[in-house]
Amino acid sequence: MTKAIKLLTALPPPQRQRLMTLAREVSFPEDARIFEADGAADRFWVIRSGAVSLDQQVNSLQRVTVASLGAGDLLGWSWLFPPYTWDFGAVAFSPVRAYEFDAGAVLGLCGEDPELGMMLVRNVAEVLAHRLEMTRGKLMEQYTLHRRGVL
């Protein structure tokens, strides 16, 4: 299994400092919807404190939590890939403090500093690989419980 990485600490100090020049501190109250699936993905966050649930709308009445994120975790990666829309929704599970980054500004910085761009893309890919493995594990667990008649 891949190890969970923390985006900011995975970057070497010079690249992290350049990226942080674009950071804006934000907060979300508990139960605040941060973004909705299919919305425009034009920013991302690194959680400083609190917890965020990623969810998927199953039907008009039900959402399923697909992941929980906490301090140091990247919230939002859809800004990096066309069509630049969120794949999931996100809601603050508790009060959240985060660094917010404008995607256009970050992409511009990556154009100016290709080394930073490559590191950022590589680190986001590692985050995605880890989350994919975690999701696969949860699905296998649910499948096994279902087959045993527990669910």
Solvent accessible surface area in square Angstrom, and as a share of the most:
residue,aa,sasa,rsa
1,M,174,0.78
2,T,54,0.31
3,K,165,0.70
4,A,46,0.35
5,I,29,0.14
6,K,75,0.32
7,L,0,0.00
8,L,21,0.11
9,T,106,0.61
10,A,45,0.35
11,L,2,0.01
12,P,50,0.32
13,P,72,0.45
14,P,80,0.50
15,Q,20,0.09
16,R,67,0.25
17,Q,122,0.54
18,R,94,0.34
19,L,0,0.00
20,M,54,0.24
21,T,107,0.62
22,L,58,0.29
23,A,29,0.22
24,R,142,0.52
25,E,115,0.51
26,V,24,0.14
27,S,77,0.50
28,F,36,0.15
29,P,93,0.59
30,E,96,0.43
31,D,111,0.58
32,A,24,0.19
33,R,89,0.32
34,I,23,0.11
35,F,19,0.08
36,E,73,0.33
37,A,24,0.19
38,D,119,0.62
39,G,28,0.27
40,A,78,0.60
41,A,5,0.04
42,D,66,0.34
43,R,74,0.27
44,F,0,0.00
45,W,8,0.03
46,V,4,0.02
47,I,2,0.01
48,R,71,0.26
49,S,41,0.26
50,G,30,0.29
51,A,28,0.22
52,V,1,0.00
53,S,11,0.07
54,L,13,0.06
55,D,7,0.04
56,Q,66,0.29
57,Q,72,0.32
58,V,85,0.49
59,N,78,0.40
60,S,105,0.68
61,L,170,0.84
62,Q,93,0.41
63,R,96,0.35
64,V,65,0.37
65,T,80,0.47
66,V,37,0.21
67,A,19,0.15
68,S,84,0.54
69,L,12,0.06
70,G,22,0.21
71,A,61,0.48
72,G,22,0.21
73,D,23,0.12
74,L,1,0.01
75,L,1,0.01
76,G,6,0.05
77,W,55,0.19
78,S,5,0.03
79,W,1,0.01
80,L,27,0.13
81,F,81,0.34
82,P,99,0.62
83,P,111,0.70
84,Y,98,0.37
85,T,45,0.26
86,W,11,0.04
87,D,71,0.37
88,F,63,0.26
89,G,1,0.01
90,A,0,0.00
91,V,32,0.18
92,A,1,0.00
93,F,138,0.58
94,S,30,0.20
95,P,89,0.56
96,V,2,0.01
97,R,117,0.43
98,A,1,0.01
99,Y,47,0.18
100,E,13,0.06
101,F,0,0.00
102,D,68,0.35
103,A,7,0.05
104,G,50,0.49
105,A,41,0.32
106,V,0,0.00
107,L,75,0.37
108,G,39,0.37
109,L,17,0.09
110,C,19,0.11
111,G,61,0.58
112,E,127,0.57
113,D,20,0.11
114,P,97,0.61
115,E,99,0.45
116,L,0,0.00
117,G,10,0.09
118,M,114,0.51
119,M,38,0.17
120,L,1,0.01
121,V,67,0.38
122,R,132,0.48
123,N,14,0.07
124,V,0,0.00
125,A,51,0.39
126,E,72,0.32
127,V,7,0.04
128,L,43,0.22
129,A,44,0.34
130,H,30,0.13
131,R,38,0.14
132,L,128,0.64
133,E,42,0.19
134,M,79,0.35
135,T,52,0.30
136,R,158,0.58
137,G,36,0.34
138,K,100,0.42
139,L,115,0.57
140,M,111,0.50
141,E,103,0.46
142,Q,81,0.36
143,Y,120,0.46
144,T,51,0.30
145,L,50,0.25
146,H,117,0.52
147,R,173,0.63
148,R,178,0.65
149,G,61,0.58
150,V,98,0.56
151,L,119,0.59
